[in-house]
Amino acid sequence: MSVVVQKPVEIDCEEVWRHISDYLDKEVDPELRFNLEAHFKDCAHCSAILDGTRNVLQLVGDGRIFEFPAKTSKRLYAKLDEHLGRNNP
């Protein structure tokens, strides 16, 4: 009897990003979880995004309110608008 070793299917970073939230919520099927975990082992960028997303979820779930200084808040919203392709009036 031979043992079959499953090889991960290679997926690109954008595909990984689409599934990070579901991955953290444990709402992906076992095959996708296996492929994502293989990708995280080989991709430092996606691993950093995973860690950052996990940290944000922990902060938000903490229940405490964090107030940003006005300048920081303005820069954050400007950066988000830029990233999302929205123009600030």
C-alpha positions as CSV (number, residue, x, y, z in Angstrom):
1,M,0.0,0.0,0.0
2,S,1.4,3.4,-0.9
3,V,0.9,6.7,0.9
4,V,-0.4,9.6,-1.2
5,V,1.1,12.9,-0.3
6,Q,-1.1,15.8,-1.1
7,K,0.7,18.7,-2.9
8,P,-0.7,22.2,-2.5
9,V,-2.2,23.9,-5.5
10,E,-0.3,27.1,-6.1
11,I,-2.5,30.2,-5.7
12,D,-1.5,33.8,-6.3
13,C,-1.4,36.5,-3.7
14,E,-4.7,38.2,-4.8
15,E,-6.5,35.0,-4.4
16,V,-5.1,34.6,-0.9
17,W,-6.1,38.1,0.0
18,R,-9.7,37.4,-1.0
19,H,-9.8,34.5,1.5
20,I,-7.9,35.8,4.5
21,S,-11.0,36.9,6.4
22,D,-12.7,33.5,5.8
23,Y,-9.5,31.7,6.7
24,L,-9.2,33.5,10.0
25,D,-12.9,32.8,10.7
26,K,-12.3,29.1,9.9
27,E,-14.8,29.3,7.1
28,V,-12.8,27.8,4.2
29,D,-12.9,24.2,3.1
30,P,-10.0,21.9,4.1
31,E,-8.4,21.9,0.7
32,L,-8.4,25.7,0.4
33,R,-7.0,25.9,4.0
34,F,-4.2,23.6,3.0
35,N,-3.4,25.7,-0.1
36,L,-3.5,28.9,1.9
37,E,-1.2,27.6,4.6
38,A,1.3,26.4,2.0
39,H,1.2,29.9,0.5
40,F,1.7,31.6,3.8
41,K,4.8,29.4,4.4
42,D,6.4,30.6,1.2
43,C,5.2,34.2,0.9
44,A,6.4,36.7,3.5
45,H,4.2,39.4,2.1
46,C,1.0,37.4,2.6
47,S,2.1,36.2,6.0
48,A,2.5,39.8,7.0
49,I,-1.0,40.7,5.7
50,L,-2.4,37.7,7.6
51,D,-0.6,38.8,10.8
52,G,-1.8,42.4,10.4
53,T,-5.4,41.3,9.7
54,R,-5.3,39.1,12.8
55,N,-4.0,42.0,14.9
56,V,-6.7,44.4,13.6
57,L,-9.4,41.8,14.4
58,Q,-8.0,41.4,17.9
59,L,-7.9,45.2,18.5
60,V,-11.4,45.7,17.1
61,G,-12.8,42.7,19.1
62,D,-11.2,44.1,22.3
63,G,-14.1,46.5,22.8
64,R,-11.9,49.4,23.7
65,I,-12.1,52.7,21.8
66,F,-9.0,54.1,20.3
67,E,-9.0,57.7,19.3
68,F,-6.4,58.9,16.8
69,P,-5.0,62.4,16.8
70,A,-6.8,64.5,14.2
71,K,-3.7,64.6,11.9
72,T,-3.3,60.9,12.0
73,S,-6.9,60.3,11.4
74,K,-6.9,62.6,8.4
75,R,-3.8,60.9,6.9
76,L,-5.3,57.5,7.4
77,Y,-8.5,58.4,5.6
78,A,-6.6,60.1,2.8
79,K,-4.5,56.9,2.4
80,L,-7.6,54.8,2.4
81,D,-9.3,57.0,-0.2
82,E,-6.2,56.9,-2.4
83,H,-6.0,53.1,-2.1
84,L,-9.7,52.8,-3.0
85,G,-9.4,55.2,-5.9
86,R,-11.7,57.8,-4.3
87,N,-11.1,61.5,-4.7
88,N,-11.5,63.6,-1.6
89,P,-13.5,66.8,-2.3
